[in-house]
Amino acid sequence: MRKKISLLFFLFISNLFFAQTETPQIKEIKDIIAKSGEHLSKLECDKSMLYAKTALEKAMIIDDPEQTARAYNLIGLNLEQYSDYKKAIFFYQKGLTYVDKTSNDFVKYAIHTNLANCYCFKKIEYKKGIYHYKQAINFVNLLKDDYAIMFANLNITSAYFAVEDFNNGIRYLKVAEKYIVKQNDLESKIMYNSLLGGYYANKNDFIKSEIYYKTALKFCNENTTEFLESNAAEVYDDIARMYAKKKDFSSAFEYMDKYNELKDKLYEEEHSQVEKQSGMVSVLNEYKKQINHVEFEKNQQLELINQNKKVTILLFVLSIILVLLLLSLYKNYLFFQKTNLFLSKTNKEIKIAKEKAEELLLLKSQFISTISHELRTPLYGVVGIIDIIKDENPKLAKSDYMKSLTFSANYLLSLVNDVLQLSKFESRVIKLEDNEFNIFDEINAIFSSSNMVYNQNNNKITFDIDPNIPDYLIGDNSRLAQILINLLDNSLKFTNEGEVTLTINLIDNENDYSYLKFEVKDTGIGIAAEDQKLIFDNFVQLKNKFTTYQGTGIGLSIVHYLIEMFESKIEIESELGKGSAFYFTIKFKNRCNNEQLSQNINSDSGVLDSINVLLIEDNKINQLVTQKTLNKLKCKVDIVESGNEALNLINNKPFDLIITDINLPDISGFEISKNIRELNIETPVFAITAYSYEEIKPQAIVSGIDYVFVKPFKIEVLSGKIREFVYKNNYN
């Protein structure tokens, strides 16, 4: 079956190019190839081989890889007629080495197909055959020849079925199926039905298998040529095996007898071909010698060409040298041009470096903004939920655990803000807050939340607090705690099995201010005099040849900036091997009397009692925290999770105050406020965000937002701003 297909491939190639107008040499070679093909179609292999050899010699002389590949293909086809498949494979492979240098997809397809037929037809090596069938399919798909595509897919199906890989084979058979109907080719119908018979026999579906096998035999009997008899013999053998598998041995024997009878007839014909082959062995060997001689001569010619190339290159180099000698007359001019080019390039590089530096600064700013937002949002939930727990569980609020948790959350918030905005300290972007606190409670919270740190190096820590310090002070206790923790951690880290002391003394109390002096002293390794000016710089860590200390290197720089914000200055006394002492003085406001505070709180509660608030927030935790905070102020709260939903509600219901998050799933808080103002609604709008106020201030002003709260915020601040913006509208 595959012999006929190979011949058709070759004849097609010959006819395809025969009519084209070529140069005389190539046309002469193609005429010879066409004659070889004609003799091969008549099975006059002696004459066909002679013409193929002549075409090969001429193609090699003019170094035409396409005609060389065709000549090798013809020799392989002739050898197949003599059943010398191993020699045929040899010449097909020779042809492949040349066909890859051409752009003729059909020649590539033909040689790959013929080579695959040899491997599979005589069961030499199916794996290689399948590989070449796949290559052939790649090329025939480019040609869009339905007839060739059909047989390419039938061939690879047959190969896969032969190695019992039916899953891969059936895929290609389904591709061939649609072409078989259009082509109406007898051979393809026989092959298709025979393959399906084998497929269903493998699945033990003997009814379908028998139907397809008998359909194949029906097509075989439509013609009695030797070619179809060969197909019929294969079908007889396959159907006999199917009946044997089915255990229908009488039918199996019947078809096996038919197979043997037809096989004997075909054997006699094939035997005559073998006899012819025996007479061709010496001729083939002589052809191989002559072909090798032609290739040898070709290689010699190539070597001569390479030598000529070397001479040409040498002459070219000499010409370049002469040109360079002439160009040397313009040395001064070229030097001037080169200098200008260098300066221009340098300016461009400086400009690029400047742009990159500006880009990096922008990226740094964006990174700080993003990280600030991502950290402050969950911290808002943590701090808010702590306050909710304390409000709902008064007993739990007084426990040391809750005090430590509250302190740790506030400290973490301060630390996050400081680290992320370290670059903004010098511009005084960070502002101190006025909170009421008890200095003794702050020290207890510091000790409770950091007990493990203190025990790390087996140090003893001592707190010495002046009892004359007022019970309650007003100032930024979180910043103060951050200063003290950084100083204590620094001393504890550089002290091993020693003592660290925190001393706080009241040095003055006048004009509603208390002046406190703080000193942190340790018995650690000490700091050299030349290093004492460096320790407050950003990211500086002093090296010790015996010990490696962990840390970010920003603790003391944060201390330095924060103490300056308190309008004070830190001083240091230290000696190597004897320890260090840090001290500074800060003034705090004294708290007003309890009666006044109580009166303010009561008046606040009366103001906020009847306020209707619309909260626009999509984060469930933040909803809970903000709602609880507003409920604590006795506000009535409606909650929506999107901007569009909020705008619809505002049109249908009046509110005394609107509080919106900046980041919402549909439209931003800026857009919400802008839409409200365009509707001439004067309801105060507060925004809640995790971004720093400086970043969003321009947008907030343009969109008509009245006030921006940065997460997390104090309830006292919220209460004050509600009185400031809502009360003046509703009660004045």
PEJOQUI-V579005 format. One record per helix or strand. SS is the DSSP state (hx for helix, st for strand). FROM is the first residue (numbers start at 1). TO is the last residue. If there is no record, write none. Layout:
# PEJOQUI-V579005
SS;FROM;TO / SS;FROM;TO
This chain:
# PEJOQUI-V579005
hx;2;18 / hx;24;41 / hx;45;61 / hx;65;81 / hx;85;99 / hx;105;121 / hx;126;143 / hx;146;162 / hx;166;183 / hx;186;202 / hx;206;220 / hx;226;246 / hx;249;392 / hx;394;397 / hx;400;420 / hx;422;424 / st;435;437 / hx;439;449 / hx;451;455 / st;460;465 / st;473;475 / hx;477;493 / st;499;510 / st;513;522 / hx;529;531 / hx;555;565 / st;571;575 / st;579;590 / hx;594;608 / st;612;616 / hx;620;632 / st;636;640 / hx;643;652 / st;657;661 / hx;669;678 / st;684;689 / hx;693;703 / st;707;710 / hx;715;731
